[in-house]
């Protein structure tokens, strides 16, 4: 059970760090854009938007991989858990 707890804490920390990192990129970009003068602004949003989309897809895929690992560990635990009776040759 302690392995599962450590896995949850570790994965939760990684997910929160990724979310903060992903949120920090657009925040810094918007902060930089608001500090510029209106006449100096350039309209170049496509590459940054594409990078953010790829980063978001990476974060989502990591979450799904971790979720699959947790489900696999839960199924293994249920299969190996003692049921309290002999389930072979019941009928």
C-alpha positions in Angstrom: 0.0 0.0 0.0 2.9 2.4 0.7 4.1 1.9 -2.9 0.7 3.0 -4.2 0.8 6.0 -1.9 4.3 7.0 -3.1 3.2 6.5 -6.7 0.2 8.8 -6.2 2.2 11.5 -4.4 5.0 11.3 -7.1 2.6 11.4 -10.0 0.5 14.2 -8.4 3.6 16.3 -7.9 4.7 15.8 -11.5 1.3 16.6 -12.8 1.0 19.8 -10.7 4.5 20.8 -11.8 3.6 20.3 -15.5 0.4 22.3 -15.1 2.3 25.1 -13.5 5.0 25.0 -16.2 2.4 25.0 -18.9 0.5 27.9 -17.3 3.7 29.8 -16.8 4.6 30.0 -20.5 1.4 31.8 -21.6 1.5 34.0 -18.5 5.0 35.2 -19.2 4.1 35.8 -22.9 1.0 37.8 -22.0 3.0 39.7 -19.4 5.6 40.6 -22.0 3.0 41.6 -24.6 1.2 43.9 -22.1 4.5 45.6 -21.3 5.2 46.4 -24.9 3.9 49.5 -26.5 0.9 49.0 -28.8 2.8 50.1 -32.0 5.6 47.6 -31.4 3.4 44.5 -31.1 3.8 41.8 -33.7 1.2 39.2 -34.6 3.0 36.0 -34.2 0.8 33.6 -32.2 0.9 30.5 -34.3 4.3 29.0 -33.2 3.7 29.7 -29.6 0.2 28.3 -29.7 1.5 25.2 -31.5 4.1 24.6 -28.8 1.6 25.0 -26.0 -0.7 22.5 -27.7 2.1 20.0 -28.0 3.1 20.5 -24.4 -0.6 20.1 -23.3 -0.8 16.8 -25.3 2.4 15.6 -23.6 1.0 16.3 -20.2 -2.3 14.6 -21.0 -0.5 11.5 -22.3 1.6 11.4 -19.2 -1.5 11.5 -17.0 -3.1 8.7 -19.0 0.0 6.5 -18.8 0.1 7.0 -15.0 -3.6 6.3 -14.7 -3.1 3.1 -16.7 -0.3 2.0 -14.4 -2.4 2.7 -11.3 -5.3 0.7 -12.7 -2.9 -2.2 -13.5 -1.6 -2.1 -10.0 -5.1 -2.1 -8.6 -6.2 -5.1 -10.8 -3.0 -7.0 -9.7 -3.8 -6.3 -6.1 -7.5 -7.5 -6.4 -6.3 -10.7 -8.2 -3.8 -11.5 -5.5 -6.0 -10.5 -2.5 -7.1 -13.3 -0.2 -10.9 -13.7 -0.5 -11.2 -15.4 2.9 -12.5 -18.7 1.4 -11.3 -21.3 -1.1 -12.9 -20.3 -4.4 -11.7 -23.4 -6.3 -14.2 -26.3 -6.7 -17.1 -24.5 -5.1 -19.8 -25.9 -7.4 
